[in-house]
Structures are given as structure tokens and as C-alpha cells.
Amino acid sequence: MQITIEDTSGLERRMRVRIPEERVKGEVVRRLNSLAARVRVPGFRPGKAPLKVLEKRYGEQVRSEVVGEMVQSSFYEAISQQQLRPAGSPTIDPLQAEPGNGIDYTAIFDVYPELQTPAIESLKISRPVAEVSDGDVDKMLEVLRRQRRTWQAVERAATSVDRVVIDFQGSIDAKPLDDAKGEEIPVELDGSRMIEGFEEGLVGMQAGEERTLELTFPKQHPDEKLAGKPVSFAIKAHRVEEPLLPPLDDGLADSFGVKEGGLAALRNEVRNNMKRELEEALRAITKRRVMEALLQGQEITLPDSLVQEEVQRAMRQRKAELSHSGISPESAGLEPAMFEEQARTRVALGLLLAEIIRSKEIKPDPDRVRARIESIASTYEDPSEVINWYYGDRSRLSDIETTVLEDQVVDWILERAQISDEASSFDEVLNPGQTSS
């Protein structure tokens, strides 16, 4: 086998491979002889058909199989000989494999860059720390009270905390819309379930009042015919209702399935759930800051093939999210360029993490893998079935191991980097941008 390597721009490599006909022919003959014992050829006893007959009948198919397998095996044999580390799958162009001429092809592929990981001891990382306070629990209990609120009709104008029961009919250019009408529909005025301006437009209405709202459908509306169009809503209010919150007592606890311990038990359960949520959020923020510190000041030449693969993966994920939300992906105008910066960041991080894992010989901790799987399984009706599902398939288990490995790398960095704690609160961590100044 002859191998010729050509360096092109950046990380791209062109490798020409030539396999002599003798090697190809020998493998074809070996397979035809093996085939003779397994196939029936008219006019010959099993296993007695001459090679020329077998070659005429099956030669083209067998040679095609041999060429395909030899191209794949010779590529990996060649990169092993040349000590190359390909990033992504190669493009084979052109491929020449006519009978009598052996195999001649050019493989075009990217290689991984040579990486120099930053000095971990010099990284400066600010780590948020927070606790669940009694006040945080009080706020969450108020949220639970709101979830169990009832409504009572009032004889006054609606305020922003009320709800109004209405009939409505939407029209575009004075033509009524079949999909934009309703009767006896309760609309909560502190929500955002309708299009922008709808709930606000009901504030101040009283029972029996009629009103017209001039609004605009959002540009991302699921129905492309309505997206961005001005719409007129004719509104009739039947009644105004105010919320009634249940008392903060054992009855509230019972309504949430806490049968023993009453309000104190509910409060304890809420606190524990908030602690778990806060710990997960703190880990996520810390992990993001570790990744940002790793990337800071790094100039990495990235394999274009990996970047494009990540772009396509991100586009597929976004399209699935839009479809799940009832929005047509085609109407969103998604373009590969919209995902390139994010893709380049993810690829760069992936390369840096892989280099740390390789150079420091970090292996996935089986106990942490098991704990992660058990945590996932705990949310299902039959946890043991989910655990067996993960351990029953190597690819599914590998996905969990990859996540655990990332966490282990983060822990490894935190043990060595310069860490400063940043005091924060539950709301600042869980609801950034929504806390009062």
C-alpha cells in the first residue's frame, strides 16, 4: 500500500492511498471460494462450482464489497502509520477501483490541532454561594397558595390582579378569524397567555362592558398567515373576578399531598426541594464560569468539519424545539451562520476538555455514573427499569459517562485554580434579572 500525504490550508489533510490489484484480487478470490460452499449454482453440486463460474455470477458484487471494506480499513491503517488524528469522517474523492487497476483514492479530512492547555493554577474563577433562607421559603409558599387560589365575582372595574370572563372575536381587515374567537373565556390579567397587549387592554373593564383592542400578532406566530399582522379584537366582559388565596395552614399542605405533619412538613419539603434546585443551579453556574476561564485568551485553530457538524446538530435541536412549541421551523428563518459562534465555542471547549481528560488520565467514576443514573431514574414510576435501560446499552451509558467526566474535570480544575466565593441569594441564582435592586 502506497501513502502520500499533502498538507493543505489549516488543519485539512489530503491523503492519497494506492492498494495494488494483487491484494484486492486475493481477497476477492478468498471470498468467492468461501462462497462456493454456501451457494447453489445450477448444474453443479454444492461446493463444486468452478471459480470462473462463481466469478461470473458473483464477482462484481463481491468485488464491490471488498473495495468498500478495503477503503475503510486502509484509511485507518494509513492514518495509524502516519500517526494522524482525524477529526470527523473523511471525504473520499475521487475513488478509482476498476478491475485490474487496484484501488486508488484520495481521502480529505481534518486533523485535531495541537493544544496547549492553560496553566490551571493561574485561572481565576468566581464561584457563587447561596443558601435557602426562611424568606425564600415564605415566598415559595405564597406561590403554592396562588396555585390553589379560587375566584369570586366582584362588582367593580378589573385590576391587574383580577381575571375577566369574556367573549372575544378577532378580525383582520374587518374579516372575522375562526381561530381567534372564544366565549366565556377566563383571562387572568397578571398573566401573559394572550398576545402582547391583550391582558393589559382588559384592565378597567366592568361586567357588561364592550371594548375593542387594536393589537398585532407576534412575528413568530405558529400560523404564518397571521404572523406580524395587525388584528382587531372585539371584547365583551361578562364578569370580573378577584382571587381568593387559601389560608396558610394544614389544609394547604393536605391539598399538595402532604398527609402527615401539616404545614410544618410542607414547609420542610419545600425547603428541601429548593435546596436541591439551588445546588443544581450553583453547579451549573460554576461549571459555566470554569469553561469561560478555560477559554479566556485561548486561540485554537478548529477543525472546520467538527464546527459544521456542531452547527448542524444545533440547527436540528432548534428546529425540534420550534416544532414542539407549534412554530414552523421554516418560518423562523434559521441559517447556519446563526449557530456558528456557539458551535465554535462548544467545539473549542470539547477539545480542551478532551485534552485534559487524556493528559491527566481522568476516567469516569463508576459511583458517580451510578448516582447520576439513579437520580434520573428516581423521577420514573419504576426506577429499576430505567437503571437497567441505561446499563443495557453501551451508547446510552456512554452519554452519562461523558456528562460525569465533564463534572469530574470541573472538580479537578476547582481543586487547583484560584477560587473566590461570591455571595448571592436564591432569587439571584434562580431568577437572574428578575430580582429587585
SULLIN-V98966 format. One record per helix or strand of 2 or more residues. SS is the DSSP state (~ for helix, > for strand). FROM is the first residue (numbers start at 1). TO is the last residue. Records with the same first field share a line. If there is no record, write none. Layout:
BEGIN
SS->FROM-TO  FROM-TO
END
This chain:
BEGIN
>->2-7  12-19  86-96  103-111  124-129  150-154  163-172  175-188  210-216  230-244  418-423
~->21-36  51-81  120-122  134-147  198-202  250-255  262-295  304-324  329-332  337-359  366-377  383-391  394-414  426-430
END
